[in-house]
């Protein structure tokens, strides 16, 4: 506390002195200034600062205590003064504390000193930044100068913040009550305050003693706490991998998951190691093990928590191999490890390359390899992705083709270039279309239209006639036909010409020559080709020999030696000798698979085996085929499950059944969830509020507290 004596300052010329209340001179007028460097002029403990060139201490009875060696003097306590001196090797000021006898109490090594509630907040410069510590007024170190901020909180407590923005609490006696681990501290009442750590809330009293650890969702009152949801992560054998108390858990990739608490998120990798911790973000995604967040700009955080570019990115593009990230300076190419593969900056680029990457530099396009080096110099006006070993470019205004060495192939200019996946290109010039390979060799030429086709290319004339060309340019069919169908059984195509219908294989050999006797060729299965003749359907073989007479209204392909046939609007099954194995009594059927056929009768669905015996009762409203060909039956809104052979696994008493990536099923009944294996046994009991799959073989379960086991 500062006090004022009954004195008066007087001046003679430009100099200042001091008189008592009777006008008697105490300090002659010989100083440039009397008082303190902050502008105050009150003597303290009968001592005052004087200034010549610099500052010194003098008593009000004109006894010099220190020489004028200080650059500033500020009295802040009845016994202490903050002073500064200039460094020996620089013009930087260093602050310390002296007493009113001029004795050094705090060494002159600090960048700043600020008195606050009977303590001193001091700072030092490290790595170009100010770091703060805490001292007693006697110079005892309470906190080292390792913190980015120190503030007074309340009731003799101070809050200190480290570089990671974590807060701790220390009392005025220097006792650390909580290490720097808190995200925030907030008063809740006169008697306690809330502490928040990773979204979890706790409470401390006015002395900083922990009343509730930071583990609750909320603390409405000191004697009232609200718990988080309890999530457990299990493998498919119900072995516990990890416990979490939080609001929610969700997966953003097979390698990363997000744990959310009170608007605060933690991102963990597959080993549950921390990748990111901070406030929840609106946009959150992942690339391999890298976290992508958007908060004004895009930020890429590596799997180890390190940020790729602290300033962030304006735009991101992705493909299977890289993140393409744009800043004001250009584009970067970042791999799955979060590293920029090239030291070069690019004006633009194209994603989804499976070979060399097209990049634009100095207004021209070139290509870099996957090590980030320029493989083909930037000299093109335009460039496309490599497809196989060739790519389309525009060079000096001409459409050209280059190989992976940057060499031009084919002619010097084309009107149009289309690259195909088979390392070939369709090129058009003056109305002629050529099919060329990656060496520039012409494989086929035509003035007709060429388009990709499952067998190679379809060739279409101006009159609309079609033919087929192989991927290597060989003529499969000349363009003289009306239509060529999509492949049957991936090997055959139906060809029409006028009233004639025929069947060819992928090499162009006629399996069934064109004939007016056949009205339709439908499908092929197990060597039996279904045809329509005289308005009825039957089967022939590849030699056109009649195998099954055309006596049926409709047919389906042979599978498992049986084919579905329709008679009188009902379906049954015949074998390859045309024996009616299963009578036509069904409204709809499917071809046999895994030894069963799904059948419908009177609006209900079930399944039969190859003898016609019922495998699944025909009583379901619908049957859905799931992964691994399991069958999900719906009966009056309740779900049941059957394996691929129609054997029952779960009776229709469930409200939810969901297949998982590893061949299990998440099931729900009466509001509780469990997990079953492919044999129908529970691998995770039916006791959880929810179950979700986060990656192959790992499940998040929201615990209910119930220990009942199904």
Secondary structure, 3 states (H helix, E strand, C coil): CCCCCCEEEEEECCEEEEEECCCCEEEEEEECEEECCCCCCCCECCEEEEECCCEEEEECCCCECCCCCECEEEECCCCEEEEEEECCCCCCEEEEEEECCCCEEEEEEECEEEEECCEEEEEEEECCEEEEEEEECCCCEEEEEEECEEEEEECCEEEEECCCCCEEEEECCCCEEEEEEECEEEECCCCEEEEEECCEEEEEECCCCEEEEEEECEEEECCEEECCEEEEEEECCCCEEEEEEECEEEECCCCEEEEEECCEEEEEECCCCEEEEEECCCEEEEECCEEEEECCCEEEECCCCCECCCCCECEEEECCCCEEEEECCEEEEECCCCCECCCCCECEECCCCCCCEEEEECCEEEEECCCCCEEEEEEECEECCCECCEEEEEECCEEEEEECCCCEEEEEEECEEEECCCCEEEEEECCEEEEEECCCCEEEEECCEEEEECCEEEEECCCCCEEEECCCCCEEEEEEECEECCCECCCEEEEEECCEEEEEECCCCEEEEEECCCCEEEEEECCEEEEEECCEEEEECCCCCEEEEEEECEECCCECCEEEEEECCEEEEECCCCCEEEEEEECEECCCECCEEEEEECCEEEEEECCCCEEEEEEECEEEECHHHCEEEEECCEEEEECCCCCEEEEEEECEEEECCCCCEEEEECCEEEEECCCCCEEEEEEEEEEEEEECCEEEEEECCCCCCC
